[in-house]
Amino acid sequence: MDPALLSVTEAQTRILAVCEPLSPEWVPLEEALGRALAEPVVARFTQPPWDNSAMDGYAVRAVDTESAGARLRVVEAIYAGQTPTRALGLGEAARIMTGAPVPEGATAVVMQERTRRHNGPGLGEVELLDAVPQDANVRRAGEDAKAGELLLAEGTPLGIPEIGLLWGQGLTGASVPRRPQVAILATGDELCRPDAHRAGLIVDTNSPSLAVAVRRAGGVPHLVGIARDTLQDVERLLAPALASDVVLTSAGMSVGEKDFVRRAFDSLGVQSDFWGVAIRPGKPLAFARRGRTLVFGLPGNPTSSLVDFELFVRPALRRLLGQSDVLPVPVVARSAVELRKRAGLAHFVRVQATFKEGELWAEPLATQTSGAVRSASAATHLLHFPMEAISLGRGEAVQLFPVSWGPSAT
C-alpha cells in the first residue's frame, strides 16, 4: 500500500470525525423520515389507552377456560370504537372485534377460529375448542407508551414505525436536523449537458447521477454547472458553491496541465484533509473543508464516483441528518467465482447477490470498468476484496455492502 493512501476505515473515520448534525428545524412528520430527532419526545398519553383485543374472537375469563370444551353464554358484542356495557360474570363471554376494549373481568381473548358457535337465547353460546392461557390475544394498555415516559430519545433515527409512534401521540411534526444543501460541480472541456450533446463531447452523467444519489440519501442537490478547464472557470463556479453544507466535485483532481481543482481549492481557502484512498475503483478521492463546508473531490469515472459516494459521502450526509450508525452494514455471502488481484488496494467488486439453497451467493458483473455507467447498473452489492488479500476462492465467505443506487434501494 502506498503510504500516502488511506485505508477505507481511516478515510471514513477522518470524514465522520468532522461531521456534526446540522441545525434543527421543525418539519411535518412526513418530511422527517430518515432524519434523527433533535430533541427527546415524551409520551403525551397512554397508548393504547385501554386493554384491547388483538383479534376477532371472544373475550373470556380464566376460570372458565382451563380446559377445552367449555360452553359460555355470549352476553354482548363489542366492536372497535364501542365501549363494553358490562363486566363478564361466571360462565359468560363477549363477542369482540380487533381493537375493541376488553370488558372488565375478561383475562383473555380466544380467536374466532378456535370456537364453535351454538344457537340459543339472546346471542347464543360459544364452545371453546382449546384451553385458553391467561392474557392470550390481549394488548394491554400502555403497551406502546405510557403517559409521561420517554417515548423516543434525542438522536433516534425516524423510520416509519417511529413516525407512527409520534402520530399516535397526536403529534404532526418533529424537530430534526435540516437537510444538507449539496452543491455538485463537474469539470472538463469535453463535458456537456444531456440536452446539449454533439460530436466530440461526452454527456456529463456524474452530476445528475450524484444529484439523485444525494436526494435518496436525504440531501438537497444543486447542480452548479460544468467548469471548463481553466482555473478561472473552476473558481467562478466553486466559490459560490462553498456556501453549501457539502460540495461534490468530479474530475480535475489530478496534477495534469488542465487539472485545476486542487489549485482552486488553494486559492479559495479550502483546506485539504487527504488525497487518495487505497481502493479500486475510487482511488483518487479527496476530502477537504472550508469552515463547516465539507468538500469531496470525486473521480471523473462514473462508477468510481458512485462507489466513493456509497462508502464516504452517503455516511457523511447521514451524520449531518443526525444519525449515529451511518456506515454501510455488511452481509455475509459466498463468492460464486475465484477472484485474484495484487495486494495493496482494497477492491470493491460490483456483484449481483442471489439466494441459492439457503445461502447468499455473489456473482461479479462481467465488466468491472469504472468508466462506464453500465458496469454498475446491475449491481446489488459491493464485494469487499481486502487490501492485502491476493485471492478469494470459489465458495469462500465474503463481505457484501448493499448499494443505494439500485432501483429497489432506499
Buried (B, 14 or more C-beta within 10 A) or exposed (E): EEEEBBBBEEBBEBBBEEBEBBEBBEBEBEEBBBBBBBEEBEBBEBBBEBBBBBBBBBBBBBEBBEEEEBBBBBBBEBEEEEEBEEEBEEBBBBBBBBBBBBBEBBBBBBBBEBBEBEEEEEBEBBBBBBEBEEEBBBBEBBBBBEBEEEBBEEBBBBEEEBBEBBEBBEBEBBBBBBBBBBBBBBBBEEBBBEEEEEEEBEEBBBBBBBBEBBEBBBBBBBBBBBBBBEBEBBBBBBEEBBEBBBBBBBBBBBEEEEBBBBBBBEBBEBEBBBBBBBBBBBBBBBBBBBEEBBBBBBBBBBBBBBBBBBBBBBBBBBBBBBBEEBBBEBBEBBBBBEBEBEEEBBBBBBBBBEEEEEEBBBBBBEEBBBEBBEBBEBBBBBBBBBBEBEEBEEEEEBBBBBBBBBEEEE
